[in-house]
Amino acid sequence: MGWWTEPLRRWTEALAIESVVEYAPATSRSAIGQWANENLEWYIQIDEATRVRFPGWHPTDAMRDALLWTLFNSRGAQAGLADALELDYRALLDKDVGELVREMSVAAPIQAGSCEFWSYPGYLFLVRRKGALVDTDEAENAFAQMIPDVLRAVLGEGWHRVLGERQDVIAYLPASKVDEAVLDAADFADAECMTKRLESVAKLLVSAIAEDAYHDVMVSVSRRIEQPRQLYAGLVSAVLAARLQRLDNVRTAVYGDTLLSMFSALATQDAVDAFWQGLGERCQVPVDAWPEDWLEIVRGVISANLNISEAARILYVHRNTLIHKIDRLEQITGYDVRNVTDAMILYFAALLKTQQIALN
Amino acid sequence: MARVHLHHITKTYSGATEPVVKDFNLDIEDKEFVVFVGPSGCGKTTTLRMIAGLEDITGGDLIIGDRRVNDVAPKDRDIAMVFQNYALYPHMSVYQNMAFGLKLRKVPKAEIDKRVHEAARILDIEHLLDRKPKALSGGQRQRVALGRAIVREPQVFLMDEPLSNLDAKLRVQMRAEIRKLHQRLQTTMIYVTHDQTEAMTMGDRICVMKDGIIQQADTPQVVYSQPKNIFVAGFIGSPAMNFIKGDIIADGDKLYFRAPGISILLPEGRYNVLKSSGVIGKPVILGVRPEDLHNEELFMSTYPEAVVDAKVEVVEHMGSEVYLHVNIGSSSMVARVNPRFSFHPGSEVKLAVDLNKIHIFDAETEESIGFSHAVEAPAVTM
């Protein structure tokens, strides 16, 4: 959904003509805000990457002038908001977890304008491609065109914007629309399950983009944005969740569910060293000498809420095998993952370890 | 339709020292249904994603049909994927959901309509085309997810744990449906699961993976009856195979497997293999599937020197069978026995090991020492 969408829709309906919004390949880009004719078809260059084509329409000069004038004079606040987001987003990309956390308390510099798709409260969804930068026009085209289509299919008509050099995509979803995007909203009936619903939408986006747009992406979701002046903090929280998501090696992250991960990422090196040292004290066995599969065991048992049968199902080992592995882990480390306190310590250790691996 | 050849495929993530997929070699024939199975982190999903083009291939050649596709964009590989969190768009009708991928590829409307109706007919969901996903049951949603892949008419279907979100009953139903679908479509399918029952029941061939390495790739029957190593033996089969650590002892001209509280005379048919592999006097691991421990008189009399004394710890009544958790010597084992016998925890029972079906593994390498089909012990007819 761009600033041009609504005026364009009104014009095409009034004139009963067809319009196609498409990616503008670098080889055939015209000046922004100008008409051009290619293969006997008229098109308007909207911005660097986008143009609108009017197949089979042969307008007079006056008609073209009128359409162009209306289109570009209705950009208004929507474009201003998007430009501001883009500017801020680029500035946030180089910041580390600590800087991002501090940045969230900064007063809101983004001036949110009026837009029919911005109703508060709401959430920002940040879609980032995994892997290398896209370096061909064709691939760039595929991403720039298909991802917004999939976003619309998942989130419904709404606001989105392609940001930065990596062509990340950011989209806004009003809280009132979240349930429409969740297939099994009834499963998350409790109000406190909003992060679970957002996680579900984020997972759907990842699958849909892989299935329909053939791209491997990570999706992070911002904190709840209650009003326009919290927009900047929301943007920062989405970037922060994306940063933590990379550290934790997961494909989806909702800011509200990243708190432990954020805490471990913020721990000073001295604190982390002391934690590792203390961890080996119970049995005098350094963490490096722990069983190879300790991370897997701990993650499995924690994700099963310490239910061993369920954990065995998740890890796909026999229950007795898992019990044997847990007993062995306890024997070596002194920590029993079936015990809540020990499980918390082991979970935190697993988080730290995963982040260390990611940083190395 | 297409063959898929994976030649020396490796995958190492940037910054990592160890590859997650190591020298993966597999030729998947046209129209074949191959299942990648293994525990989490074994590299099966990564391999599937490399075939899909969602992950870069670090080394080796991936060939689909006659084309090397390592550097071919995913959309040009002529594949379709179905994931565990299958993508169904809540805002769209079933028809629109199935048509969406084709619409993105700018397929003409008439062609889209034809393909959607054809796929709906195959999946028996024509009556659901106007409904929204929220109004569908789990099984119907799963069918729509498959329909979204079918309309693309791909050369290869890739499925990543597509049934994991379903309840147990529906999973059983859907795995039969997918199998039938494969027979109807006659298309190459690669299916990833960590569920060995799914693998055994669905695959023409199953490829058991661990730590990024193929442990064994063969028909379900061969993988079950002739596991190449302890991992495959323990992973395939439920309840899992029993393992007992012991030694092969020569006594005169006979060979025995001995462990605390257990002495089993090994069948002569296996002597040559055991002698040539140099394990006499060395530690080995004996593998016995639960269904190969018998309490019937007939087995006792057929294998008198393979009868062991067991103490019943737990009795699990499964209806058509009973799982006996027993202690034999210092080993815990599970026996799958006939429910017409009654057992009580704490009671003593005698169990005969079916010598035709035993597996012997090198304790050091964990590799199988000859397959069980080489054994020539007296057969039991019941």
Interface residues (C-beta under 8 A of the other chain):
Chain A: G131 A132 E138 A139 A142 M146 D149 V150 A153 V154 G156 E180 A181 V182 L183 A185 K203 L204 V206 S207 A208 A210 E211 D212 A213 Y214 H215 D216 E296 G300 I314 L315 Y316 V317 H318 N320 T321 N360
Chain B: G15 P39 S40 G41 R49 A52 G53 L54 E55 D56 A73 P74 K75 A80 M81 V82 F83 N85 Y86 A87 L88 Y89 P90 H91 M92 F100 G101 L104 P133 K134 R141 R148 A149 H194 D195 Q196 G234 P239 A240 S332
